[in-house]
Amino acid sequence: MKARLKALLTAAAALSALPLMPVAADAAGNRVSRTWTVRVDRTPPRILPVAPATFSPNGDGVADSAHLAWSAVEPITGSAAVVHGSKVVRAWAISAKAAGAVTWTGTDAAGRRVADGTYTFRVSGRDAAGNPATKTAPLILDRTLGGLRWSVPAFYPNDGDALAPSAKLAFSTTRTAVVTAGIYSGTTLVRSIWTNRRIGAGAHAWTWNGRHQNGTFVGPGTYTLRVIARSGIGTTVLTRDILVDAYAVSLSAASVKAGQTLTITMTSTEPLAAAPTVTFKQPGRAAVKRTATALGGGRYRVAFVVGKGSAGTAVVTISGRDSRGGTNTTSRPVAVR
């Protein structure tokens, strides 16, 4: 009986399914049998590792760690690891799980920083039947570009005084790189800074006066600085926003209706001689003007109750005089339902 069962199992190993019908008989010759289908699992588990294309653990707060995740169609036991060539840099155990994630900050198991370069996120495991599988995903550790920042969150060159006429950008590179940098409004380039400029390792800076390439002032709004650095390691793209306006404005709602209170909080880009006035103009209604309340640190707040009237676009206008006597004005639309 054992020999026959062994032969059946050996045959089953060559097939995906095999009927099994053991038969038993007592001393009187009575026989009984049962039939089962034996299925042999020889299918490796499907594993999907996910890693970012690149990350930069240089401490500047942008992509300082890599989120490494994996999933499988069934629980596996094995390991997830970061590999460089044939060397395992970091490894994490997997115990009968169908998904998981780890965070890698660019260090080895002893906490030491590893070198820039191309690494592999490797997930290996066996399912409950012992079938093995390994899948990998590449990732690049690239600290070439970092520390991108503006000297101020906002500036206002449009009034022509010397209170906030420009903003300075700065960044650093750890090796020679080819750099392209520009300032954008959405996807539109408004000011080119460098195009494929080769720069060495070190600190770099440039000052923007709030003007287009043609020398005219840009309009009020938020602009995005985009810096692209290409080196032998890879390509890194960093962005930073800056506001060009007299005030940074926050509305309690972008859409309001009659009876609702609209609260406007603003921060002046330049120091003001006095609290600004704020005008709220609804379609078909007379404008309402109020003086904002100072909150300290250049912040002010005012509120309006939305009146009955036609739907459309209302306008909030903020106006004040800076410490040098210049007029600082901006406006924001508000939808009235």
C-alpha positions in Angstrom: 0.0 0.0 0.0 2.8 2.4 0.9 4.6 1.6 -2.3 1.5 2.2 -4.4 0.8 5.5 -2.6 4.4 6.6 -3.2 4.0 5.7 -6.9 0.8 7.7 -7.1 2.4 10.8 -5.5 5.4 10.5 -7.8 3.1 10.4 -10.8 1.2 13.4 -9.4 4.4 15.4 -9.2 4.4 15.3 -13.0 0.8 16.4 -13.3 -1.1 19.3 -12.0 -4.0 17.1 -10.8 -4.4 13.3 -10.3 -7.4 11.3 -9.1 -6.6 9.3 -5.9 -8.9 6.4 -4.9 -7.7 4.3 -1.9 -9.6 1.0 -1.4 -9.9 -0.9 2.0 -11.3 -4.3 2.8 -12.0 -6.1 6.0 -11.4 -9.8 6.8 -14.9 -10.7 5.5 -14.0 -9.2 2.1 -16.1 -6.1 2.5 -14.6 -3.3 0.4 -14.9 0.5 0.7 -13.3 3.2 -1.4 -13.1 7.0 -1.6 -12.0 9.2 -4.4 -10.1 12.5 -4.1 -8.3 14.7 -6.6 -4.7 15.5 -5.6 -3.5 18.8 -6.9 0.1 19.6 -7.0 1.1 23.3 -6.5 4.2 23.9 -8.6 3.4 27.6 -9.4 5.8 30.2 -8.1 4.1 33.0 -6.2 3.7 36.2 -8.2 5.6 39.0 -6.5 5.5 42.7 -7.4 8.2 45.0 -5.8 7.7 48.7 -6.0 10.5 51.3 -5.6 10.9 55.0 -6.5 13.0 55.6 -9.6 15.3 57.8 -7.6 15.7 59.4 -4.1 18.2 61.7 -2.4 18.8 61.2 1.3 20.8 64.4 1.8 18.7 65.9 4.7 17.1 68.7 2.7 13.6 67.4 3.4 12.9 66.3 -0.2 12.9 62.6 -1.1 15.2 61.8 1.9 13.9 58.3 2.1 12.7 55.6 -0.3 9.4 53.8 0.4 10.0 50.2 -0.8 6.8 48.1 -1.0 5.9 44.7 -2.3 2.8 42.5 -2.8 2.2 38.9 -3.7 -0.9 36.9 -4.7 -0.4 34.6 -1.7 1.6 34.8 1.6 5.3 34.2 1.2 8.2 33.7 3.6 11.6 35.1 2.7 13.2 38.5 2.7 13.2 42.0 1.1 16.6 43.5 0.5 18.5 46.4 -1.0 21.3 45.0 -3.1 24.3 46.7 -4.7 25.9 44.4 -7.2 26.2 41.1 -5.3 26.3 42.7 -1.9 23.3 42.9 0.4 23.2 46.4 1.8 20.0 46.1 3.9 17.6 43.2 4.5 14.2 42.7 6.1 12.6 39.4 7.0 9.2 38.4 5.5 7.1 35.9 7.5 4.0 34.5 5.8 2.8 37.8 4.5 1.2 38.8 1.2 2.3 42.4 1.3 4.6 44.7 3.1 6.7 47.9 3.0 9.9 49.3 4.5 11.6 52.7 4.5 15.2 53.0 3.4 17.2 56.1 4.2 20.3 55.3 2.3 22.3 53.5 5.1 23.6 50.0 5.6 22.6 47.7 8.5 25.1 49.5 10.7 23.6 53.0 10.0 26.5 54.1 7.7 25.7 56.2 4.6 26.1 54.2 1.4 27.5 55.7 -1.8 25.5 57.2 -4.6 24.6 54.8 -7.4 22.2 52.3 -8.7 20.7 49.8 -6.3 18.2 46.9 -6.6 15.2 46.3 -4.4 14.9 42.5 -4.3 12.0 40.5 -2.8 12.5 36.7 -2.5 10.2 34.2 -0.9 8.5 30.8 -0.9 4.8 30.1 -0.8 3.2 27.6 1.5 4.0 24.8 -1.0 7.6 25.8 -1.0 7.7 27.3 -4.5 10.4 30.0 -4.7 10.2 33.3 -6.5 12.3 36.4 -6.7 11.5 39.8 -8.3 13.5 43.0 -8.4 13.1 46.7 -9.0 15.9 49.3 -9.6 16.3 52.5 -7.7 18.9 55.2 -7.9 20.4 56.9 -4.8 21.5 60.3 -6.0 22.6 63.2 -3.7 23.9 65.3 -6.6 21.4 68.1 -6.1 20.0 69.4 -2.8 19.1 72.2 -0.6 17.0 74.1 -3.1 15.4 77.1 -1.4 14.3 80.8 -1.8 15.6 83.4 0.6 12.0 84.6 1.2 8.6 83.0 0.8 7.3 86.1 -1.1 8.5 89.3 -2.6 6.8 92.3 -4.3 9.0 94.1 -6.8 6.1 95.7 -8.7 5.8 98.8 -6.5 9.3 99.8 -7.3 10.6 100.4 -3.8 13.5 98.7 -2.0 11.5 96.8 0.7 11.1 93.5 -1.2 12.5 94.0 -4.7 14.0 90.5 -5.3 14.4 87.0 -4.1 17.5 84.8 -4.0 17.5 81.2 -4.9 20.2 78.8 -3.6 21.2 75.1 -3.9 24.2 72.9 -3.7 25.7 70.1 -5.8 27.9 67.3 -4.5 29.6 66.7 -7.9 29.9 68.3 -11.3 26.6 68.3 -13.1 24.8 69.8 -16.1 22.1 72.1 -14.8 19.0 73.6 -16.4 17.0 76.1 -14.3 13.9 78.2 -14.9 11.0 79.9 -13.4 7.5 78.8 -14.4 3.9 79.9 -14.2 2.2 76.6 -14.4 3.8 74.9 -17.4 4.8 78.2 -19.0 8.5 79.3 -18.7 8.6 83.0 -17.7 12.3 83.3 -16.9 15.2 81.1 -18.0 18.1 81.0 -15.6 20.5 78.4 -17.0 20.3 76.0 -19.9 22.6 72.9 -19.8 25.2 74.8 -17.8 28.0 72.7 -16.5 28.7 73.6 -12.8 31.1 72.0 -10.3 30.4 70.8 -6.8 29.6 73.5 -4.2 27.0 76.1 -3.4 25.2 78.1 -6.1 22.9 81.1 -6.1 21.0 83.4 -8.4 18.7 86.5 -7.7 15.4 87.1 -9.4 14.0 90.6 -9.7 10.5 89.4 -10.6 10.8 90.2 -14.3 10.1 88.2 -17.5 12.9 87.3 -19.9 11.9 90.5 -21.8 12.4 92.7 -18.7 8.8 93.4 -17.8 7.4 92.6 -14.4 5.5 89.3 -14.0 1.9 89.5 -12.7 1.0 88.7 -9.2 0.8 85.0 -8.5 2.7 81.9 -7.4 5.7 80.9 -9.5 7.7 77.7 -9.5 11.5 77.4 -9.7 12.5 74.2 -11.4 16.1 73.0 -11.3 17.3 69.9 -13.2 20.7 68.4 -12.6 22.2 65.6 -14.7 25.4 63.8 -13.7 27.0 60.4 -14.1 24.7 59.1 -11.4 21.4 60.2 -12.9 19.0 63.1 -13.2 17.4 65.0 -10.3 14.6 67.5 -10.5 13.8 69.9 -7.6 11.1 72.6 -7.4 10.3 75.4 -5.1 7.4 77.9 -5.2 7.5 81.6 -4.4 4.8 84.2 -4.2 5.1 87.4 -6.2 2.4 89.6 -4.6 1.7 92.3 -2.1 -0.1 89.8 0.2 -0.4 86.1 0.8 -4.2 85.6 1.0 -6.2 82.8 2.5 -10.0 82.7 2.0 -12.2 80.7 4.3 -14.1 79.5 1.2 -13.7 79.8 -2.5 -17.4 79.7 -3.0 -20.0 81.3 -0.8 -23.8 82.0 -0.6 -26.0 84.6 1.0 -25.8 84.6 4.8 -22.4 82.9 4.9 -19.5 84.6 6.6 -16.4 85.0 4.4 -13.2 85.4 6.4 -10.0 86.7 4.8 -6.6 86.2 6.4 -3.7 88.0 4.7 0.0 88.3 5.3 1.7 91.4 4.0 4.9 90.8 2.0 6.3 94.3 2.9 5.9 96.0 6.3 2.9 98.2 6.4 2.4 101.7 7.9 -1.1 100.7 9.1 -3.6 97.9 8.8 -4.9 97.5 5.2 -8.4 98.1 4.1 -10.4 95.3 2.5 -13.2 95.8 0.0 -15.8 93.1 -0.8 -17.8 93.7 -4.0 -20.6 91.3 -4.9 -22.4 91.4 -8.3 -25.2 93.9 -8.2 -24.5 95.2 -4.7 -22.5 98.2 -3.4 -19.0 97.5 -2.2 -18.4 97.0 1.5 -15.1 98.3 2.9 -13.5 97.4 6.2 -10.2 97.8 8.0 -8.5 94.5 8.8 -7.5 93.6 12.3 -3.8 93.1 13.0 -2.8 89.7 14.3 0.9 90.3 14.6 3.8 89.4 12.5 2.4 91.1 9.4 -0.8 89.0 9.5 -4.3 90.6 9.3 -7.9 89.3 9.3 -11.3 90.6 8.3 -14.8 89.1 7.8 -17.8 89.9 5.6 -21.3 88.5 5.6 -22.4 87.6 2.1 -25.5 89.6 1.1 -28.5 88.5 -1.0 -28.1 89.1 -4.7 -27.1 87.8 -8.0 -24.9 84.8 -8.4 -21.5 85.4 -10.0 -18.0 86.4 -9.1 -17.3 88.7 -6.2 -14.0 90.4 -5.8 -12.0 90.9 -2.6 -9.5 93.8 -2.9 -6.8 94.5 -0.3 -5.0 97.8 -0.2 -2.5 99.3 2.2 0.5 101.5 2.4 3.9 100.1 3.1 6.4 101.7 5.5 7.9 103.8 2.6 4.5 105.1 1.5 4.0 102.9 -1.5 0.6 101.5 -2.2 0.4 97.7 -2.0 -2.7 96.2 -3.6 -4.0 92.8 -4.6 -7.3 91.1 -5.3 -8.9 87.7 -5.2 -12.1 86.4 -6.9 -14.8 84.6 -4.9 -17.7 82.7 -6.5 -21.2 83.6 -5.2 -23.8 80.9 -5.6 
